Amino acid sequence: MSIWQIFQRLQPFVKPYYKQITFALFLTLLGAVTAQVNPWVLRYTVDTVQSMLDKNWGILQGRDLLLRISIILFVKEIVNTFIVFGQRYFGEKIRIKVSSDLAQEAVSRILTYNLSFYSDNDNQKGKLQTRIDRGVESLTKLIQNFFIDILPLFANSIVALAIMFSANFYVGAIALAILPVYFWVSFKQAGELQGVRRKLKTQRENKSSGLINLIESIIVIKSFVREKFEGRKQYKTQMELMESQLKTRRTNFTYDGIKSFVEQIGVVLIIILTAYLVLDHQMSIGAIMFHILLFNNVSAPIRQLHRIYDEMNDALTYSEGFFDILDADHAVERSGDFTPESIKGDYVLQNVSFAYPNGTKALFSIDITIKSGQTTALVGLSGAGKSTLINLLIGFYAPDSGTLLLDGLPLSAYNLPALRNEIGMVLQKNHIFKGSIAENIRYGQMDASMEELIAAAQKAYLHDQIMELPAKYETDAQMLSGGQQQRIAIARLFLKNPPVIFLDEPTASLDAIATEQIKNSLDAIKKGRTVVIISHSLSQILDSDQIYVMKKGHMEESGTHAELYEKEGLYREIFDASARSLNLDKMIELIAKE
């Protein structure tokens, strides 16, 4: 993106604050004028003092001069203090508000995207976070620099240059001649850093993503004693980032030295020329300091060009990634217009196939029928496509081909948020939000009363354990055990009370007694509802009305438990293996002895 394109994209975010921007611009112009007071005062003072010395006047005759100068400078500093405060305050206020708007826009957008967006390798959470954070930071710095630094500095420079030309054309010409050299050096500096900054962007994203992955994997790392291995991986990433940062610094220091040398050449030329003009009686001695101070005002913004170019390059680099997130219209979750008052849960899938965005094919020509009011089990080895199928039934993904009907209508015709209000889910690993137990359970129904919340916790066999905690329902939910967190997810389900339920290994994290308790609760909530369950638990498979057996994305078998067991196919193989893993023979033998 070009800098002009960035400003065009920022316009809708900046436009609401045009009054504050107008006032900031007024203060900028006023500040540019007051910045020229010191050169005028210094020239007047030097020339007046020189005149007094020529007349052999002393301190008594100079008291009025000192008083006038003191008053002028004192008033100027007071006025300038308010101007600078106003410039910085309103500039910072605009920056903070625009920063908030940009960040909120990014959050609002990503919440509308489908799961395919998050399945993309470029949209891993660490990379997304870096792109959003750095994008907002660099864009708002650009706004801040424009109103707090660039405009005041360049307004000051233009006014000072105009005064130099009005005072003496040749001195003004020297000051003006230095500026193109400054700009050319700064342009070369920015061009040399452009590729490095893009590399830095990728390296920072990788570092952020790697650190998050390291923290999330700490138990596995420690259990395999791989601390040194992971440390070396992070060290390599850090060294690559450090080398790019050092290259950036070396380039900046080199070009900054060149620009400082060019500036000093300008100062020397102005001193020589003004001294010559003074000796030639074309200007007063005070004009030497007058022009040097004015040249300082002219060159001040140019001295800041390296920093301005740095931050402009940051904006150019990170704005692309940030606006790519805002512009991912292809990832917006497509939703139909039909809003059901309630759903039965009659699903029909005909010749449904699906592949993930990364190209992995997950389902091949699936034909199944899920009847309302019944429990349907999906059985298969890991990677068979069971969870993928549930994701399609909920509308998280759309099939690549085939027909998917719910209650006689294509699933794509439904308003997805309204549809999901009628669906409950319990996964093998459920997310627990930062917050209290009560807040996490209430996620199932945001306006639920405390009595309803407690009733849901009781049905999930969680209430008694909560009451043993010091803070009870105000305990941080993320501090609970995995089994307790799973019960929170089940309590959410009871609180939501939907007509259609999807259960993906709902008791995987629970002990035997808890599994039995939850099974009893789930058996109770299953009545009169459509239930689709994925489970390796024999007890939850046996009483299903219909069982579908999957293998590597294909539908292998279907029927009741008795029918499938008699076929002696894949289901029989899975069932017998599960029975052997539980040592059912020995259990039955022990029970028989009692």
C-alpha positions as CSV (number, residue, x, y, z in Angstrom):
1,M,0.0,0.0,0.0
2,S,1.1,3.5,-0.7
3,I,1.0,6.2,2.0
4,W,-1.8,7.9,0.1
5,Q,-3.8,4.7,0.1
6,I,-3.3,4.3,3.8
7,F,-4.7,7.8,4.4
8,Q,-7.7,7.0,2.2
9,R,-8.3,3.9,4.3
10,L,-7.9,5.9,7.5
11,Q,-10.3,8.6,6.4
12,P,-13.5,6.9,7.7
13,F,-11.9,6.4,11.1
14,V,-10.6,10.0,11.3
15,K,-13.6,11.8,9.9
16,P,-15.7,11.7,13.1
17,Y,-13.1,13.8,14.8
18,Y,-12.8,16.6,12.2
19,K,-13.5,19.4,14.7
20,Q,-10.6,18.3,16.9
21,I,-8.4,18.0,13.8
22,T,-9.4,21.5,12.7
23,F,-8.5,22.9,16.1
24,A,-5.2,21.0,16.0
25,L,-4.4,22.5,12.6
26,F,-5.1,26.0,13.9
27,L,-2.8,25.4,16.9
28,T,-0.1,24.1,14.4
29,L,-0.2,27.4,12.4
30,L,-0.2,29.5,15.6
31,G,2.8,27.4,16.9
32,A,4.7,27.9,13.7
33,V,4.4,31.7,14.1
34,T,5.4,31.8,17.8
35,A,8.4,29.6,17.0
36,Q,9.9,32.5,15.0
37,V,9.8,34.9,18.0
38,N,13.2,33.9,19.4
39,P,15.2,34.6,16.2
40,W,13.5,38.1,16.0
41,V,14.1,38.9,19.6
42,L,17.7,37.7,19.4
43,R,18.5,39.8,16.4
44,Y,16.8,42.8,18.0
45,T,18.7,42.3,21.2
46,V,22.1,41.9,19.6
47,D,21.7,44.9,17.3
48,T,20.3,47.1,20.2
49,V,23.1,46.0,22.6
50,Q,25.7,46.7,19.8
51,S,24.2,50.1,19.3
52,M,24.4,50.8,23.1
53,L,28.0,49.7,23.3
54,D,28.8,52.0,20.4
55,K,27.3,54.9,22.5
56,N,29.2,53.7,25.6
57,W,25.9,53.1,27.4
58,G,25.8,50.7,30.4
59,I,23.4,48.7,32.4
60,L,21.3,51.7,33.5
61,Q,20.4,52.5,29.9
62,G,19.8,48.8,29.1
63,R,17.3,48.1,31.8
64,D,14.3,48.9,29.7
65,L,15.7,46.6,26.9
66,L,16.1,43.7,29.3
67,L,12.6,44.3,30.7
68,R,11.0,44.3,27.3
69,I,12.9,41.2,26.2
70,S,12.0,39.4,29.4
71,I,8.3,40.2,29.0
72,I,8.2,39.3,25.4
73,L,10.0,35.9,25.9
74,F,8.0,35.2,29.1
75,V,4.6,35.8,27.4
76,K,5.8,33.9,24.3
77,E,6.7,30.9,26.5
78,I,3.4,30.9,28.3
79,V,1.5,31.1,25.0
80,N,3.7,28.4,23.5
81,T,3.2,26.1,26.5
82,F,-0.6,26.2,25.9
83,I,-0.1,25.7,22.2
84,V,2.2,22.7,22.6
85,F,-0.1,21.2,25.2
86,G,-3.1,21.7,22.9
87,Q,-1.3,20.2,19.9
88,R,-0.1,17.1,21.9
89,Y,-3.3,16.7,23.8
90,F,-5.6,16.8,20.8
91,G,-3.2,14.8,18.7
92,E,-3.0,12.2,21.3
93,K,-6.8,12.3,21.8
94,I,-7.3,11.7,18.1
95,R,-4.7,8.9,18.1
96,I,-6.3,7.1,21.1
97,K,-9.8,7.3,19.7
98,V,-8.8,6.2,16.2
99,S,-6.7,3.4,17.8
100,S,-9.8,2.2,19.7
101,D,-11.9,2.4,16.6
102,L,-9.4,0.4,14.5
103,A,-9.0,-2.3,17.1
104,Q,-12.7,-2.6,17.6
105,E,-13.3,-2.8,13.8
106,A,-10.7,-5.6,13.6
107,V,-12.5,-7.5,16.5
108,S,-15.9,-6.9,14.9
109,R,-14.7,-8.2,11.6
110,I,-12.9,-11.4,12.8
111,L,-16.0,-12.3,14.8
112,T,-18.0,-12.5,11.5
113,Y,-15.5,-14.8,9.8
114,N,-16.0,-18.6,9.3
115,L,-13.8,-21.3,10.7
116,S,-12.0,-21.6,7.3
117,F,-10.4,-18.2,8.0
118,Y,-8.9,-19.5,11.3
119,S,-7.8,-22.8,9.6
120,D,-5.4,-20.9,7.3
121,N,-1.8,-21.2,8.4
122,D,-1.4,-17.4,7.9
123,N,-4.1,-16.7,10.4
124,Q,-2.8,-18.5,13.5
125,K,-3.8,-16.7,16.6
126,G,-0.2,-15.5,17.4
127,K,0.1,-14.1,13.9
128,L,-3.3,-12.5,13.9
129,Q,-2.6,-10.9,17.3
130,T,0.7,-9.5,16.0
131,R,-0.8,-8.2,12.8
132,I,-3.7,-6.5,14.6
133,D,-1.5,-5.1,17.4
134,R,1.3,-3.9,15.2
135,G,-1.1,-2.7,12.5
136,V,-3.1,-0.5,15.0
137,E,0.1,0.7,16.6
138,S,1.8,1.7,13.4
139,L,-1.3,3.3,11.9
140,T,-2.1,5.4,15.0
141,K,1.6,6.4,15.3
142,L,1.2,7.7,11.7
143,I,-1.8,9.8,12.8
144,Q,0.0,11.0,15.9
145,N,3.1,12.0,14.0
146,F,1.1,13.8,11.4
147,F,-0.7,16.0,14.0
148,I,1.9,16.2,16.7
149,D,5.2,16.1,14.8
150,I,5.0,16.5,11.1
151,L,2.5,19.3,10.7
152,P,4.0,21.5,13.4
153,L,7.6,20.9,12.3
154,F,6.9,21.5,8.6
155,A,4.7,24.5,9.3
156,N,7.6,25.9,11.4
157,S,10.1,25.1,8.6
158,I,8.0,26.8,5.9
159,V,7.4,30.0,7.9
160,A,11.1,30.1,8.9
161,L,12.2,29.7,5.3
162,A,9.8,32.4,4.1
163,I,11.3,34.8,6.7
164,M,14.8,33.9,5.6
165,F,14.0,34.7,2.0
166,S,12.3,38.0,3.0
167,A,15.4,39.0,5.0
168,N,18.0,38.0,2.4
169,F,17.4,36.0,-0.8
170,Y,20.9,34.4,-0.8
171,V,20.7,33.1,2.7
172,G,17.3,31.7,2.1
173,A,18.6,30.1,-1.1
174,I,21.3,28.3,0.8
175,A,18.8,27.0,3.3
176,L,16.5,25.8,0.5
177,A,19.4,24.1,-1.4
178,I,20.2,21.9,1.6
179,L,16.6,20.5,1.8
180,P,16.7,18.3,-1.4
181,V,19.9,16.7,-0.2
182,Y,18.3,15.9,3.1
183,F,15.2,14.4,1.3
184,W,17.3,12.4,-1.1
185,V,19.4,10.8,1.8
186,S,16.2,10.1,3.7
187,F,14.6,8.5,0.6
188,K,17.7,6.3,0.1
189,Q,17.5,5.3,3.8
190,A,13.8,4.4,3.6
191,G,14.4,2.3,0.4
192,E,17.2,0.3,1.9
193,L,15.1,-0.5,5.0
194,Q,12.0,-1.5,3.1
195,G,12.9,-5.2,2.6
196,V,14.3,-5.5,6.1
197,R,11.0,-4.2,7.6
198,R,8.9,-6.8,5.8
199,K,11.3,-9.5,7.0
200,L,11.0,-8.0,10.6
201,K,7.2,-8.3,10.3
202,T,7.3,-12.0,9.5
203,Q,9.9,-12.7,12.2
204,R,7.9,-10.9,14.9
205,E,4.8,-12.8,13.9
206,N,6.8,-16.1,14.1
207,K,8.3,-15.2,17.5
208,S,4.8,-14.3,18.9
209,S,3.2,-17.4,17.5
210,G,6.1,-19.6,18.7
211,L,6.0,-18.2,22.3
212,I,2.3,-18.8,22.5
213,N,2.7,-22.3,21.3
214,L,5.5,-22.9,23.8
215,I,3.4,-21.8,26.7
216,E,0.5,-23.9,25.6
217,S,2.7,-27.0,25.1
218,I,4.7,-26.6,28.4
219,I,3.3,-29.9,29.9
220,V,4.3,-31.9,26.9
221,I,7.7,-30.2,26.7
222,K,8.5,-31.0,30.3
223,S,7.1,-34.5,30.1
224,F,9.5,-35.3,27.2
225,V,12.3,-33.2,28.8
226,R,12.5,-31.0,25.6
227,E,13.3,-27.7,27.3
228,K,16.7,-27.4,25.7
229,F,15.3,-28.3,22.2
230,E,12.5,-25.7,22.5
231,G,14.9,-23.2,23.9
232,R,17.2,-23.6,20.9
233,K,14.3,-23.1,18.5
234,Q,13.3,-19.9,20.2
235,Y,16.9,-18.8,20.4
236,K,17.3,-19.3,16.6
237,T,14.1,-17.2,16.0
238,Q,15.4,-14.5,18.4
239,M,18.8,-14.4,16.7
240,E,17.3,-14.0,13.3
241,L,15.1,-11.2,14.6
242,M,18.1,-9.6,16.4
243,E,20.2,-9.6,13.2
244,S,17.4,-7.8,11.3
245,Q,17.0,-5.3,14.1
246,L,20.8,-4.6,14.1
247,K,20.8,-4.2,10.4
248,T,18.1,-1.6,10.8
249,R,20.1,0.2,13.4
250,R,23.3,0.2,11.4
251,T,21.5,1.6,8.4
252,N,19.8,4.3,10.5
253,F,23.1,5.3,12.2
254,T,24.9,5.5,8.9
255,Y,22.4,7.7,7.2
256,D,21.8,9.8,10.3
257,G,25.5,10.6,10.3
258,I,25.3,11.7,6.7
259,K,22.3,13.9,7.3
260,S,24.0,15.5,10.3
261,F,27.1,16.3,8.1
262,V,24.9,17.9,5.4
263,E,23.1,20.0,8.1
264,Q,26.5,21.2,9.5
265,I,27.6,22.2,6.0
266,G,24.4,24.4,5.7
267,V,25.2,26.0,9.1
268,V,28.8,26.7,8.0
269,L,27.7,28.2,4.7
270,I,25.1,30.5,6.4
271,I,27.7,31.6,9.0
272,I,30.2,32.5,6.3
273,L,27.7,34.3,4.1
274,T,26.1,36.3,6.9
275,A,29.5,37.2,8.3
276,Y,30.5,38.4,4.8
277,L,27.3,40.5,4.5
278,V,27.8,42.0,8.0
279,L,31.4,42.9,7.1
280,D,30.1,44.4,3.8
281,H,27.6,46.4,5.9
282,Q,24.6,44.8,4.1
283,M,23.1,43.5,7.4
284,S,23.5,43.9,11.1
285,I,25.6,41.6,13.3
286,G,22.4,40.3,15.0
287,A,21.4,38.9,11.6
288,I,24.0,36.2,12.0
289,M,22.3,34.6,14.9
290,F,18.9,35.5,13.4
291,H,19.6,33.4,10.3
292,I,21.3,30.5,12.2
293,L,18.3,30.1,14.5
294,L,15.9,30.4,11.5
295,F,17.9,27.7,9.7
296,N,17.7,25.5,12.8
297,N,13.9,25.9,12.5
298,V,14.1,24.9,8.8
299,S,16.3,21.9,9.4
300,A,14.5,20.7,12.5
301,P,11.8,18.6,10.7
302,I,14.4,17.3,8.3
303,R,16.4,16.0,11.3
304,Q,13.2,14.0,12.2
305,L,12.8,12.5,8.8
306,H,14.6,9.3,9.7
307,R,12.2,8.7,12.5
308,I,9.2,9.8,10.4
309,Y,10.3,7.5,7.5
310,D,10.8,4.6,10.0
311,E,7.3,4.9,11.3
312,M,5.8,5.5,7.8
313,N,7.5,2.3,6.7
314,D,6.1,0.5,9.7
315,A,2.7,1.8,8.7
316,L,3.3,0.7,5.1
317,T,4.4,-2.7,6.2
318,Y,1.9,-3.5,8.9
319,S,-1.1,-1.7,7.4
320,E,-1.2,-4.3,4.6
321,G,-1.6,-7.2,7.0
322,F,-4.0,-5.2,9.2
323,F,-6.2,-4.2,6.2
324,D,-6.0,-7.7,4.8
325,I,-7.9,-8.8,8.0
326,L,-10.5,-6.1,7.5
327,D,-10.9,-7.0,3.8
328,A,-11.3,-10.7,4.2
329,D,-14.8,-10.6,2.8
330,H,-14.4,-14.1,1.3
331,A,-14.2,-15.3,4.9
332,V,-17.4,-13.7,6.2
333,E,-19.8,-16.4,7.4
334,R,-22.6,-16.6,4.8
335,S,-26.0,-16.9,6.5
336,G,-29.4,-17.3,5.0
337,D,-32.6,-15.4,5.8
338,F,-34.8,-18.1,7.3
339,T,-35.1,-17.8,11.0
340,P,-36.8,-20.8,12.6
341,E,-38.9,-20.5,15.7
342,S,-37.7,-23.9,16.6
343,I,-36.0,-26.9,14.9
344,K,-36.7,-30.6,15.0
345,G,-33.3,-31.8,13.9
346,D,-34.2,-33.9,10.9
347,Y,-30.9,-34.0,9.0
348,V,-30.4,-35.5,5.5
349,L,-27.0,-35.6,3.9
350,Q,-26.7,-36.8,0.3
351,N,-23.4,-37.3,-1.4
352,V,-21.7,-34.7,0.8
353,S,-17.9,-34.2,0.4
354,F,-15.7,-31.7,2.1
355,A,-12.0,-30.6,2.2
356,Y,-10.4,-28.1,4.6
357,P,-9.0,-24.8,3.2
358,N,-5.5,-26.2,3.4
359,G,-6.5,-28.9,0.9
360,T,-6.9,-31.8,3.3
361,K,-9.9,-33.9,2.2
362,A,-12.0,-35.0,5.1
363,L,-15.3,-36.4,3.8
364,F,-16.2,-38.4,0.7
365,S,-19.7,-38.8,-0.6
366,I,-21.4,-39.1,2.8
367,D,-25.1,-40.3,2.9
368,I,-26.8,-40.3,6.3
369,T,-30.1,-39.5,7.8
370,I,-30.5,-38.2,11.4
371,K,-34.1,-38.4,12.7
372,S,-35.5,-35.9,15.2
373,G,-36.1,-37.1,18.7
374,Q,-33.5,-39.9,18.3
375,T,-29.9,-40.4,19.3
376,T,-27.5,-40.9,16.5
377,A,-23.9,-42.1,17.2
378,L,-20.9,-41.5,15.0
379,V,-18.3,-44.2,15.5
380,G,-14.8,-44.6,14.0
381,L,-11.1,-44.5,14.6
382,S,-9.4,-41.1,15.1
383,G,-9.3,-39.1,11.8
384,A,-12.4,-40.8,10.4
385,G,-14.1,-37.4,9.9
386,K,-16.6,-37.6,12.8
387,S,-15.9,-34.1,14.2
388,T,-15.7,-32.7,10.7
389,L,-19.2,-34.0,10.0
390,I,-20.6,-32.3,13.2
391,N,-18.9,-29.1,12.1
392,L,-20.9,-29.3,8.8
393,L,-24.2,-30.1,10.6
394,I,-23.8,-26.9,12.8
395,G,-22.8,-24.8,9.8
396,F,-19.3,-24.0,10.8
397,Y,-18.2,-25.2,7.4
398,A,-20.2,-25.6,4.1
399,P,-19.9,-28.8,2.1
400,D,-17.9,-28.6,-1.1
401,S,-20.5,-30.7,-2.9
402,G,-23.7,-32.6,-2.1
403,T,-26.9,-31.8,-0.3
404,L,-27.3,-31.0,3.4
405,L,-30.9,-30.5,4.5
406,L,-32.3,-29.7,8.0
407,D,-36.0,-30.1,8.5
408,G,-36.5,-30.2,4.7
409,L,-34.6,-27.0,4.0
410,P,-31.0,-26.5,2.8
411,L,-28.8,-25.6,5.8
412,S,-27.5,-22.7,3.8
413,A,-31.0,-21.1,3.9
414,Y,-31.0,-20.8,7.7
415,N,-29.9,-17.7,9.6
416,L,-26.9,-19.3,11.3
417,P,-27.0,-17.3,14.6
418,A,-30.7,-18.1,15.0
419,L,-30.0,-21.7,14.1
420,R,-27.2,-22.1,16.6
421,N,-29.5,-20.7,19.3
422,E,-31.4,-24.0,18.9
423,I,-28.3,-26.2,19.1
424,G,-26.1,-27.2,22.1
425,M,-22.6,-28.5,22.0
426,V,-20.3,-30.3,24.4
427,L,-16.8,-31.0,23.0
428,Q,-13.9,-33.2,24.1
429,K,-12.0,-30.0,25.0
430,N,-14.2,-27.0,25.8
431,H,-13.0,-23.5,26.2
432,I,-13.2,-21.9,29.6
433,F,-13.1,-18.1,29.5
434,K,-11.2,-16.0,31.9
435,G,-13.7,-15.2,34.7
436,S,-15.7,-16.8,37.4
437,I,-17.5,-20.2,37.4
438,A,-20.8,-18.3,37.4
439,E,-19.8,-16.2,34.3
440,N,-18.7,-19.3,32.4
441,I,-21.9,-21.3,33.1
442,R,-24.1,-18.3,32.4
443,Y,-22.5,-18.3,28.9
444,G,-25.2,-20.8,28.0
445,Q,-27.9,-18.3,28.8
446,M,-26.7,-14.7,29.5
447,D,-29.8,-13.6,31.4
448,A,-30.2,-16.7,33.6
449,S,-30.9,-16.2,37.2
450,M,-28.7,-17.6,40.0
451,E,-31.3,-20.2,40.8
452,E,-31.3,-21.4,37.2
453,L,-27.5,-21.4,37.1
454,I,-27.3,-23.5,40.3
455,A,-29.9,-25.9,38.9
456,A,-27.8,-26.4,35.8
457,A,-24.6,-27.0,37.9
458,Q,-26.5,-29.6,40.0
459,K,-27.6,-31.5,36.9
460,A,-23.9,-31.5,35.8
461,Y,-23.0,-32.8,39.3
462,L,-20.8,-29.8,39.8
463,H,-22.7,-27.8,42.4
464,D,-21.4,-29.7,45.5
465,Q,-17.8,-29.3,44.3
466,I,-18.3,-25.6,43.7
467,M,-19.6,-25.1,47.2
468,E,-16.4,-26.6,48.7
469,L,-14.4,-23.9,47.1
470,P,-13.5,-20.7,49.2
471,A,-15.1,-18.3,46.6
472,K,-17.7,-20.8,45.5
473,Y,-19.3,-19.6,42.2
474,E,-16.9,-16.6,42.1
475,T,-13.9,-18.9,41.8
476,D,-11.7,-18.4,38.7
477,A,-13.0,-21.1,36.4
478,Q,-9.6,-21.5,34.7
479,M,-8.1,-22.7,38.0
480,L,-10.4,-25.8,38.0
481,S,-9.4,-29.3,37.0
482,G,-10.0,-30.6,33.5
483,G,-12.9,-32.7,34.7
484,Q,-14.5,-29.8,36.5
485,Q,-14.1,-27.6,33.4
486,Q,-15.8,-30.3,31.4
487,R,-18.8,-30.2,33.8
488,I,-19.0,-26.4,33.3
489,A,-19.4,-27.0,29.6
490,I,-22.2,-29.6,30.3
491,A,-23.8,-27.2,32.8
492,R,-23.9,-24.6,30.0
493,L,-25.8,-27.1,27.9
494,F,-28.4,-27.7,30.6
495,L,-28.8,-24.0,31.0
496,K,-29.3,-23.4,27.2
497,N,-31.7,-26.3,27.0
498,P,-31.7,-26.7,23.2
499,P,-33.8,-29.1,21.1
500,V,-30.7,-30.4,19.2
501,I,-27.6,-31.5,20.9
502,F,-24.1,-32.5,19.6
503,L,-21.8,-34.3,22.0
504,D,-18.2,-34.9,20.9
505,E,-16.6,-37.1,23.6
506,P,-18.5,-35.3,26.4
507,T,-17.0,-37.5,29.2
508,A,-13.5,-37.9,27.9
509,S,-11.9,-35.9,30.8
510,L,-14.0,-37.5,33.6
511,D,-13.4,-40.3,35.9
512,A,-15.6,-43.4,36.1
513,I,-18.0,-42.1,38.8
514,A,-18.3,-38.7,37.1
515,T,-18.8,-40.4,33.8
516,E,-21.7,-42.4,35.2
517,Q,-23.2,-39.3,36.8
518,I,-22.9,-37.2,33.6
519,K,-24.3,-40.1,31.6
520,N,-27.4,-40.1,33.8
521,S,-27.8,-36.4,33.3
522,L,-27.3,-36.7,29.5
523,D,-29.8,-39.5,29.4
524,A,-32.3,-37.2,31.1
525,I,-31.7,-34.3,28.7
526,K,-31.7,-36.6,25.6
527,K,-35.4,-37.3,26.1
528,G,-37.5,-35.7,23.3
529,R,-34.4,-34.2,21.7
530,T,-32.3,-34.8,18.6
531,V,-28.8,-36.0,19.8
532,V,-25.7,-36.7,17.7
533,I,-22.9,-38.2,19.8
534,I,-19.3,-39.1,19.1
535,S,-17.9,-41.3,21.8
536,H,-15.6,-44.2,22.5
537,S,-17.6,-45.1,25.5
538,L,-19.5,-48.3,24.9
539,S,-22.3,-47.3,27.2
540,Q,-23.1,-44.2,25.2
541,I,-23.0,-46.1,21.9
542,L,-25.2,-49.1,22.9
543,D,-28.4,-47.2,23.5
544,S,-28.2,-45.1,20.4
545,D,-31.1,-45.4,18.0
546,Q,-28.9,-45.3,14.9
547,I,-25.1,-45.8,14.6
548,Y,-23.0,-44.7,11.6
549,V,-19.5,-46.1,11.3
550,M,-16.9,-44.0,9.5
551,K,-13.4,-44.7,8.2
552,K,-11.0,-42.2,6.6
553,G,-13.9,-39.9,5.6
554,H,-16.1,-42.6,4.2
555,M,-19.3,-44.0,5.6
556,E,-18.7,-47.7,6.1
557,E,-21.7,-49.1,7.9
558,S,-24.9,-48.1,9.5
559,G,-27.6,-49.7,11.7
560,T,-28.4,-50.4,15.3
561,H,-25.9,-51.9,17.7
562,A,-27.3,-55.4,17.3
563,E,-27.4,-55.2,13.5
564,L,-23.9,-53.9,13.2
565,Y,-22.5,-56.4,15.7
566,E,-23.9,-59.3,13.7
567,K,-22.3,-58.0,10.5
568,E,-18.8,-58.6,11.9
569,G,-17.5,-55.6,10.1
570,L,-15.6,-52.5,11.3
571,Y,-18.1,-51.8,14.1
572,R,-17.6,-55.3,15.5
573,E,-13.9,-54.8,15.3
574,I,-14.0,-51.5,17.2
575,F,-16.5,-52.8,19.7
576,D,-14.5,-55.9,20.5
577,A,-11.3,-53.9,20.8
578,S,-13.0,-51.5,23.2
579,A,-14.3,-54.5,25.3
580,R,-10.8,-56.0,25.4
581,S,-9.3,-52.6,26.5
582,L,-11.7,-52.5,29.4
583,N,-10.9,-56.1,30.4
584,L,-14.6,-56.8,30.3
585,D,-14.0,-60.6,30.6
586,K,-12.3,-60.2,33.9
587,M,-14.8,-57.7,35.1
588,I,-17.7,-60.1,34.3
589,E,-15.8,-62.9,36.0
590,L,-15.3,-60.9,39.2
591,I,-18.9,-59.8,39.2
592,A,-20.1,-63.4,38.7
593,K,-18.0,-64.5,41.7
594,E,-19.8,-62.0,43.9
